[in-house]
Amino acid sequence: MSEVQPEVTLLIGTRKGAWIVRSSGGRQAWATAGPFHLGATVHHLVLDPRDRTTLLLAARTGHLGPTVFRSRDWGETWEEAARPPAFAPPVGDAPPRAVNHVFWLTPGHASEPDTWYAGSSPSGLFRSEDGGSTWSEVEGFNQHPERPAWTGADDGGTPDGPKLHSILVDPRDARHLYLGLSSGGVFESLDRGASWTPLNKGIAADFLPEGQHEYGHDPHCVVLHPQAPDRLYQQNHCGIYRLDRPGDTWIRIGDAMPREVGDVGFAIDVDPRDPDTAFVFPMDGTDVWPRISPGGSPAVYRTRDAGASWTRCAAGFPAEQAWLAIKRQGMAVDAADPLGIYLGTTHGSVWASLDGGDSWAEVVRHLPHIYSLEAVPCGS
Amino acid sequence: MRVLIPTLLDRYTEGERELQGAGGTVGEVLADLEARFPGIRFRLVDEHDRIRKHIHVFVGRELAPDLASPVRAEDTVKIVGALSGG
């Protein structure tokens, strides 16, 4: 009896354009198509899971302003947003805010097929209700009286600008949203973005005065389990955390990581079939900001017990002198069985595990610096 | 007036690098371009009508500091991407 082999398409945003990589032979061979928007910085390239056809791409170049493109033919043609994300004129004496780049794209709830969310740098939240053509501010966040305190200075924090990222939509409720601020923390809305509440209890912030803080934290990446949406994981500047709602206090599951490796990193992802299984890619958080594989020995760490313990997954990676780095959008999982996990590195390589993390191989190389990676069922 | 378009923008103008523009200020010239080539203006000017940091607009031989800069019919307006490094 023959089985249908799982195939996957990788959507890759880089510092110099976007590429689409398709597998064949049951994820054994990989064919690279592109570049798309050569020369543009592509922070995110996302497939709409609601129609499995529409791609949205967030682009800017060194010179030109930020915009969003849409393709409905897998990159053959692109249509630019008629009104890209942009801030409204300031109120009163507030300084004007201008979008430097669109950093994050999230498709809306399944019940809202034309809705998309975008996060920008400096931190702002935008929504489109026409499939990504025209974008409006989510005023409940951008105009919130506490927003300047939540997001901090528009030119502070993250080296290339503070970012609004990890926009999460509860699959059970279109009104229930989470977001992450690279300089600010995690926030939650129960009313489709009209109002927001900080959600940072239990999170360390060693760059702030001692004690707990309501906001001002540095989440690098936040994920929600698609089958168990009350389970969230967070890779933070200050550790790895889990939160089980309706609780509101994060637990530092990174404390179970080996001390010599630490629990600093940027990306985190989950096994879509098992809410207790998550993956991180530790990076050196010591010294003067190395942020590359600790000791030059890259490995993914996997938990299968919701963070109580972690297993080092290094088979296939070089054992030494391999100084890999991945960004917060640089890890993806597919939905195949066994699970595929993908890492897009700043060296322009994609490392893949097709056995749930046990072993790794470099399946794509020589791309530019990878900013984002998404894995989707094979596209035409 | 003549308006010179850099390669990084010529996908908006269907490859045209030299156009005839209209307007008495840089802002009016860009508004005229936007009417003909939708989307081009926001790549050059932010949401608060500031010429973007790495865009230079020359009117004749002078660098225009803002959209209010005057333009005469006999001027050449040259739009340049001004960024070094990789």
Interface residues (C-beta under 8 A of the other chain):
Chain A: G39 T61 G62 H63 L64 G65 T67 E80 A81 A82 P84 A86 F87 A88 P89 P96 A98 V99
Chain B: L8 L9 P38 G39 F42 R43 L44 V45 D46 E47 H48 R50 R52 H54 I55 G81 A82 L83
